[in-house]
Amino acid sequence: MAVWDDMVGQERVQEQLSAAARDADTRVTAESRQDGTSKPAPTASKMTHAWLFTGPPGSGRATAARAFAAALQCTSPDRALGGVPGCGFCDGCHTTLVGTHADVQVIRTDLLSIGVGQTRDLVRRAQLSPAGGRWQVIIMEDADRLTEGAGNVLLKAVEEPAPRTVWLLCAPSLEDVLPTIRSRCRHLTLRTPSVAAVADVLMRRDGIEPDVAASAARATQGHIGRARRLATDERARARRAAVLKLPLRVDDIGGCLKAAQELIDAAAEDANQVAEEIDAKETDDLKAALGASAGGRMPRGTAGAMKELEDKQKRRKTRTQRDSLDLALSDLTGFYRDVLALQLGSTVGLANSDVRDSLDRIARASTPESTLRRIEAVVECRQALESNVAQLLAVEAMTMALRAG
């Protein structure tokens, strides 16, 4: 299986990355010739030191970056016979894809932002030569979460890269990255995969039943990660079902306020469940590393490390709750999008056909204009949450707007 097989519906981007990997392989091979001579790089080389992958959530930005990193580290002997880098079977490809390659660093954050300290550590690593691989590759899956200071630190590294270092940055859009950084990167735009393509990969790679795969792909409108979770996690299906009942529960003010509170509570519960799974293990591991005694007593001078971990866990919980709430609002937007499609007689496929009765009921009881206003209310709520407005206040304002129509 080639490294590109998990890039769903991204044929154009795959071709560009494959061509760049070939040029990169030619360059490294020439520089490694035993006679010490090196063939000059092609004048129109498709390889460069910094890449920016953008695309809507679920388009597979991080998947594309990891696949490209694997192709850059490919050591398959078939390359010498004209094979394309990225075989998927050699040690370089395999260790990169599973996350154990010594020269591939993947940065993803479960916090609200990536700070200056972490970025400086990355920049120092970027100056090193590859330990054993062909390139030093740094994948930043959440480049949009760089603080302004961290972005300025990263800029220096992107401006003056080490000879065999490659930066692979991922963000939802160009506007989410500092102009000075994006101007120094080669930009690739990924698109939302088709519903059929997502259903196919769920069946082929995850062994999900065709009906379940099709339903999950349709409900998430091509978001690969969400579709997989919806198809495999009963809790995710229950949460979505509860969200899709909200439009029928905002007939009066009491119903609006209650629905808003339940939406916030559900997001908080998701965050607590994640915290229970991760926080305890992290705390125990740190205590063991710091040499806690059998009774749990910590050595002197370790309180600062414990406090730092607690702060990190608190920030992660905040982000998890915010992400869970945003996911619910995305499902709500999809519901009203289907209502609008029914009202306008559109032939576009419905994302939420499993709640067709509810869609028909709302469509008959309202006008396209009121549906558009409701979609705008959900969008405004998401924007308010991004601006750190109190969550309950923002959601209550949204549910009241949904009632007004």
Secondary structure, 3 states (H helix, E strand, C coil): CCHHHHCCCCHHHHHHHHHHHHHHHHHHHHHCCCCCCCCCCCCCCCCCCEEEEECCCCCCHHHHHHHHHHHHCCCCHHHHHCCCCCCCCCHHHHHHHHCCCCCEEEECCCCCCECHHHHHHHHHHHCCCCCCCCCEEEEECCHHHECHHHHHHHHHHHHCCCCCEEEEEEECCHHHCCHHHHCCCEEEECCCCCHHHHHHHHHHHHCCCHHHHHHHHHHHCCCHHHHHHHHHCHHHHHHHHHHHCHHHCCCCHHHHHHHHHHHHHHHHHHHHHHHHHHHHHHHHHHHHHHCCCCCCCCCCCCHHHHHHHHHHHHHHHHHHHHHHHHHHHHHHHHHHHHHHHHHCCCCCCCCCHHHHHHHHHHHHHCCHHHHHHHHHHHHHHHHHHHCCCCHHHHHHHHHHHHHHC
